[in-house]
Amino acid sequence: MADQDWYAVRPMTEAQERDARGDLTMIIRGEELDLPWGRLRRLLDHEFVVISFPVHTQGSVRSLDPTDKGLRFLRVKEQ
């Protein structure tokens, strides 16, 4: 059996990178409610966002927060 990293994340295509940048921007603005699961999963897989507990806003118990890796991806934070 060949050595294979079953947990390695496939690189994103240019279109997926473009979507990820837009999605991260939406998350930072707090507008992630309509984010499709597949695109959110990609952000989680690439460790660009984390699910945070608890949130102190009305009607919500969880939030999405960008990680340092996600902010570097957006070029908001330097290496």
C-alpha positions in Angstrom: 0.0 0.0 0.0 1.4 3.4 -1.0 2.1 6.0 1.6 -0.6 8.6 1.4 -1.6 11.4 3.6 -5.4 10.9 3.9 -5.7 14.2 5.7 -3.9 16.4 3.2 -6.0 19.2 1.8 -6.0 19.6 -2.0 -4.7 22.9 -3.3 -7.4 25.4 -4.3 -8.0 26.5 -7.9 -7.9 30.1 -8.8 -11.7 30.3 -8.7 -11.7 28.7 -5.3 -9.1 31.1 -4.0 -11.2 34.0 -5.3 -14.3 32.6 -3.6 -12.3 32.0 -0.4 -11.1 35.7 -0.3 -14.7 36.9 -0.8 -16.0 34.5 1.8 -13.4 35.5 4.4 -14.3 39.1 3.8 -18.0 38.3 4.4 -17.1 36.5 7.6 -15.0 39.5 8.9 -18.0 41.8 8.2 -20.3 39.3 10.0 -22.4 38.5 6.9 -21.7 34.8 6.7 -25.3 33.6 7.1 -25.8 32.6 3.5 -22.4 31.0 3.0 -22.8 27.6 1.3 -21.6 24.7 3.4 -19.1 23.5 0.7 -17.3 26.8 0.7 -17.3 27.1 4.5 -15.9 23.6 4.7 -13.1 24.6 2.3 -12.2 27.5 4.6 -12.3 25.2 7.6 -10.2 22.5 5.8 -7.5 25.1 4.9 -7.6 26.4 8.5 -8.6 29.9 7.4 -11.5 30.1 9.9 -12.5 28.5 13.2 -15.8 28.0 14.9 -15.9 29.9 18.2 -17.9 29.5 21.3 -19.8 31.3 22.9 -21.0 34.3 21.1 -22.7 37.1 23.1 -25.1 38.3 20.5 -28.9 37.8 20.4 -30.0 34.6 18.7 -26.6 33.0 18.2 -24.4 30.7 20.1 -21.5 30.2 17.7 -19.5 32.4 15.3 -16.8 32.0 12.7 -13.5 33.8 13.3 -10.6 34.1 10.8 -7.4 32.5 11.9 -3.9 34.1 11.5 -3.5 31.8 8.5 -6.7 33.2 7.0 -5.7 36.8 7.6 -2.3 36.1 5.9 -4.2 34.6 3.0 -6.2 37.8 2.7 -2.9 39.7 3.1 -4.3 41.6 6.1 -1.6 40.2 8.4 2.1 39.9 7.5 3.9 36.5 7.6 
